[in-house]
Amino acid sequence: MLIATAVLAMAAAGVPARPAVEHFGKPTLNGQALPFSDAVRVGDTLYLSGQLGIGADGKLPDGIEAQTKQALDHVGAILKRAGLGYGDVFHCTAMLSDMKNWPAMNAVYVTYFPEGKRPARSAFGANGLALGALIELECQAYAGKR
């Protein structure tokens, strides 16, 4: 009842209702459209598609550190387009082509999230990531305050 009252009050005040599902970004790779959205907001949650560490040149840089940094930069750009930041991320999944890269990935990963507000996270080894990537990061963020 309280939610319905709030929605009616917003409508009466001329505040447009936010769509139930909102899509962000149409990713491409080397000029080719990819068959998914960068992110989709459903309710108060923004679901980001898995991000690889692909550089602006369409190639994967060498090493887990460089790929982790690039993947997290992609995450940040998507969050920004949705009006969010790293502090809004509450969960990530890290898929690694080799779990031996876990410590080096963590060294880069922690620099992107505010101390005391690091997301919950899962990490697992994957037998083959797209394009031969060393890491793929998938995150969810709270978008209710927007």
FENKA-V755213 format. One record per pair of residues at least 12 apart in sequence whose ideal C-beta (glycine too) atoms are under 8 Angstrom apart, sorted by sequence separation. I is the first residue (numbers start at 1). J is the second residue. D is the distance in Angstrom with one decimal. If there is no record, write none. Layout:
i = (I & I)
j = (J & J)
d = (D & D)
This chain:
i = (25 & 26 & 37 & 24 & 25 & 36 & 53 & 23 & 24 & 25 & 53 & 75 & 24 & 52 & 53 & 55 & 94 & 23 & 24 & 53 & 54 & 23 & 24 & 53 & 22 & 23 & 52 & 53 & 105 & 21 & 22 & 52 & 21 & 51 & 54 & 119 & 21 & 51 & 53 & 102 & 20 & 24 & 27 & 52 & 20 & 51 & 51 & 89 & 99 & 29 & 99 & 86 & 87 & 99 & 48 & 51 & 86 & 87 & 92 & 94 & 96 & 98 & 30 & 86 & 91 & 92 & 93 & 94 & 95 & 96 & 97 & 29 & 90 & 91 & 92 & 93 & 94 & 95 & 96 & 97 & 48 & 87 & 89 & 90 & 91 & 92 & 93 & 94 & 95 & 96 & 105 & 48 & 91 & 93 & 95 & 97 & 64 & 97 & 46 & 101 & 95 & 101 & 97 & 46 & 68 & 72 & 76 & 97 & 98 & 64 & 68 & 72 & 75 & 97 & 46 & 96 & 97 & 39 & 65 & 69 & 96 & 38 & 64 & 65 & 68 & 72 & 95 & 41 & 64 & 68 & 94 & 95 & 39 & 46 & 65 & 94 & 95 & 38 & 39 & 50 & 65 & 94 & 95 & 64 & 93 & 50 & 92 & 93 & 92 & 93 & 92 & 91 & 92 & 91 & 89 & 90 & 89 & 90 & 89 & 90 & 25 & 88 & 24 & 88 & 88 & 25 & 24 & 84 & 24 & 84 & 82 & 84 & 83 & 82 & 75 & 79 & 84 & 83 & 71 & 75 & 82 & 71 & 72 & 67 & 71 & 67 & 68 & 67 & 68 & 64 & 60 & 63 & 64 & 60 & 60 & 60 & 52 & 54 & 52 & 52 & 54 & 53 & 52 & 53 & 53 & 52 & 52 & 51 & 50 & 51 & 50 & 51 & 50 & 51 & 49 & 48 & 48 & 48 & 47 & 48 & 46 & 45 & 46 & 45 & 46 & 45 & 46 & 44 & 45 & 44 & 44 & 43 & 41)
j = (37 & 38 & 49 & 37 & 38 & 49 & 66 & 37 & 38 & 39 & 67 & 89 & 39 & 67 & 68 & 70 & 109 & 39 & 40 & 69 & 70 & 40 & 41 & 70 & 40 & 41 & 70 & 71 & 123 & 40 & 41 & 71 & 41 & 71 & 74 & 139 & 42 & 72 & 74 & 123 & 42 & 46 & 49 & 74 & 43 & 74 & 75 & 113 & 123 & 54 & 124 & 112 & 113 & 125 & 75 & 78 & 113 & 114 & 119 & 121 & 123 & 125 & 58 & 114 & 119 & 120 & 121 & 122 & 123 & 124 & 125 & 58 & 119 & 120 & 121 & 122 & 123 & 124 & 125 & 126 & 78 & 117 & 119 & 120 & 121 & 122 & 123 & 124 & 125 & 126 & 135 & 79 & 122 & 124 & 126 & 128 & 96 & 129 & 79 & 134 & 129 & 135 & 132 & 82 & 104 & 108 & 112 & 133 & 134 & 101 & 105 & 109 & 112 & 134 & 84 & 134 & 135 & 78 & 104 & 108 & 135 & 78 & 104 & 105 & 108 & 112 & 135 & 82 & 105 & 109 & 135 & 136 & 81 & 88 & 107 & 136 & 137 & 81 & 82 & 93 & 108 & 137 & 138 & 108 & 137 & 95 & 137 & 138 & 138 & 139 & 139 & 139 & 140 & 140 & 139 & 140 & 140 & 141 & 141 & 142 & 78 & 141 & 78 & 142 & 143 & 81 & 81 & 141 & 82 & 142 & 141 & 143 & 143 & 143 & 137 & 141 & 146 & 146 & 135 & 139 & 146 & 136 & 137 & 133 & 137 & 134 & 135 & 135 & 137 & 134 & 131 & 134 & 135 & 132 & 133 & 134 & 129 & 131 & 130 & 131 & 133 & 133 & 133 & 134 & 135 & 135 & 136 & 136 & 136 & 137 & 137 & 138 & 138 & 139 & 138 & 138 & 139 & 140 & 140 & 141 & 140 & 140 & 141 & 141 & 142 & 142 & 143 & 142 & 143 & 143 & 144 & 144 & 143)
d = (5.9 & 7.5 & 6.6 & 6.3 & 3.0 & 5.4 & 6.6 & 4.4 & 5.4 & 6.4 & 2.9 & 7.6 & 4.3 & 7.3 & 6.3 & 5.9 & 7.4 & 7.6 & 7.2 & 7.1 & 6.6 & 5.4 & 7.1 & 3.7 & 7.1 & 8.0 & 7.9 & 4.3 & 7.9 & 6.5 & 4.4 & 6.0 & 7.1 & 4.5 & 7.7 & 6.9 & 5.4 & 7.8 & 7.9 & 6.4 & 7.2 & 7.6 & 7.3 & 7.8 & 7.4 & 4.2 & 5.4 & 6.8 & 7.8 & 7.0 & 7.9 & 5.4 & 7.4 & 4.4 & 6.1 & 7.6 & 5.3 & 5.1 & 5.1 & 6.4 & 6.5 & 6.8 & 4.3 & 6.8 & 5.2 & 7.8 & 7.1 & 7.3 & 7.6 & 7.3 & 7.4 & 6.2 & 5.2 & 4.8 & 4.8 & 4.8 & 4.2 & 6.3 & 5.6 & 6.2 & 5.5 & 5.2 & 4.6 & 6.5 & 6.9 & 7.7 & 7.3 & 7.8 & 7.9 & 6.7 & 6.0 & 7.6 & 7.9 & 7.8 & 4.4 & 7.2 & 7.8 & 5.4 & 7.6 & 6.1 & 6.2 & 7.2 & 7.9 & 5.4 & 7.7 & 7.1 & 7.2 & 6.8 & 7.2 & 4.1 & 4.9 & 6.9 & 7.8 & 5.0 & 6.4 & 6.9 & 7.3 & 5.1 & 5.7 & 5.4 & 5.6 & 4.8 & 4.8 & 7.8 & 4.2 & 4.7 & 6.8 & 6.6 & 5.4 & 6.2 & 6.4 & 4.5 & 8.0 & 7.8 & 7.2 & 7.8 & 7.7 & 7.6 & 6.3 & 7.9 & 5.3 & 5.7 & 7.5 & 7.9 & 7.3 & 7.1 & 5.9 & 4.6 & 6.7 & 7.7 & 4.4 & 6.7 & 7.8 & 4.8 & 5.1 & 6.2 & 7.1 & 6.6 & 4.7 & 5.7 & 6.3 & 4.3 & 6.4 & 5.2 & 7.0 & 6.5 & 5.5 & 5.2 & 5.3 & 7.9 & 7.6 & 6.1 & 7.8 & 6.3 & 6.2 & 6.1 & 7.0 & 4.8 & 5.9 & 5.7 & 7.3 & 7.1 & 6.7 & 6.4 & 4.7 & 4.9 & 5.5 & 5.3 & 7.7 & 4.9 & 6.3 & 7.6 & 6.3 & 6.8 & 5.8 & 7.5 & 7.2 & 7.2 & 6.3 & 6.3 & 7.7 & 6.3 & 4.4 & 7.2 & 6.1 & 7.4 & 5.6 & 6.8 & 4.3 & 5.1 & 6.6 & 7.4 & 4.3 & 8.0 & 6.9 & 6.4 & 4.7 & 6.9 & 5.5 & 7.1 & 6.7 & 5.7 & 4.5 & 7.3 & 7.7 & 6.8 & 4.4 & 6.1 & 6.4 & 5.7 & 3.2 & 7.6 & 5.2)
